[in-house]
Amino acid sequence: MHVKVKTKYVCQACGFESMKWYGKCPECQQWNSLVEEIDTIKSKHKDSRHALGVDRGSKKPTAIIDIKYSHEQRMTTKIKEFDRVLGGGIVLGSLILLGGDPGIGKSTIILQTAFHLASSGKRVMYVSGEESLSQIKMRGERLNALHENILVLAETNMDEIAVQVFQHNPDLLIIDSIQTMYMPEISSAPGSVSQVREATAKLMFIAKEHQIATFIVGHVTKQGSIAGPKVLEHMVDTVLYIEGDKNHFFRLIRTVKNRFGSTNELGVFEMDEQGLREVDNPSEIFLSDRNRDTVGAAIVASMEGSRPFLIEIQALISPTSYASPRRTATGVDNNRVALIMAVLEKKAGFVLQNQDAFVNAVGGVRLDEPAVDLGIAIAIASSFRNVGVAHDLVAIGEIGLTGEIRSVTKMEARITEAKKLGFKKMVIPYTSRELNIEGVKLIYVKTISEALEASIGGRI
């Protein structure tokens, strides 16, 4: 069969295709990202559905009221924190993308999940394009995750993988990693935009057509996003990221997309010799020794998905010897910190234009909700005045540009979590004054000045 071949240029960042080369991608504005690839026009006999034994036009639409399904469409991983970020378990036929830095624990959590499912009678197929069979078994022995229901395949050819999947019909398919897989009919190298996109499309067809839950492990770029075209994240059902410094013990698995559950859920794990172990009380790992008043530190209650976390915010304010003071923030938005410092100057009389400011969210967590504003402001004010913040105080509230303290969502859940961990005083917005929780002193404030007076001004 005659096959027409032509050359095209594909952006490795966004997937933009062009017949000629550009120095800068017209779509995503990235420089030197267009790579020449051979574009193969497949004949109709090479249609992927035909190759998989599916006749064209054999499907007919079904009325939505006639569709039958079981409510028990999830498989539990027996790892509570992992089930949480998945929305309650692995949905049958779902396509899940797991990304993270090298060495962060992607393959570890995947193999642990495979073991728990295999132990419950499920059949798992683990396809690796990066490790040999003996290397996978070595890791399985270290994690104590060996089971006869785990089938291991070292292969990168997607056609061969599809054949093995249809022969063994596993309940869970694991691809580690998608950047090593290739479609034989595409001439570009594995890991290119065309290969990643087509391989994922084939996995999506397998998952949906045969109700096989599929995990795809993805590499990340220097910017922290999953390598390959952005369309990859749109194709899958769930996108998970593993965060944390690989030189420390704690790992955070965050949901950024989930068609079958809540987004922005957070699972907390601790890395040890036996792999990733779930943390029973995540708030405790974010709190340092709080048995005394601390200068430049405040506790905030942040909602991560459906669960509140108590996290310590630290701030260091020191005079600068440069014309432009430094503003450095780790774990919180740098622009948000600059906004809060401007409000402190304008509405609370702080002189901060000649001070360096360093703000950090303890534990390596990232906070992006406005409810932590008040805690950041109190930590900055405490460091600037060199006055300690009460060790049993929690600050919750958003700061407006006029200095008002605005209400936030799920206030009662935040206060209940703080009470559970032994905190006795809460500085919260005045608009939440209808709350009355026994055993906790609620201090209602309207402005940033009232909040600072209540937390570091000696009124408590």
Secondary structure by P-SEA (a helix, b strand, c coil): cbbbbbbbbbcccccccccccccccccccccccbbbbbbbbcccccccccccccccccbbbbccccbbbbcccccccccaaaaaaacccccccbbbbbbbcccccaaaaaaaaaaaaaaabbbbbbbbccccaaaaaaaaaaaccccccbbbbbcccaaaaaaaaaaccccbbbbcccccccccccccccccaaaaaaaaaaaaaaaaaabbbbbbbbbbcccccccccccccccccbbbbbbccccccbbbbbbcccccccccbbbbbbbccccbbbbcccccccccccccccccbbbbbbbcccbbbbbbbbbbbbbbcccbbbbbbccccaaaaaaaaaaaaaccccccccbbbbbbbccccccccccaaaaaaaaaaaaaacccccccbbbbbbbcccbbbbbbcaaaaaaaaaaaaccccccccccccccccccbbbbbbccaaaaaaacccccc
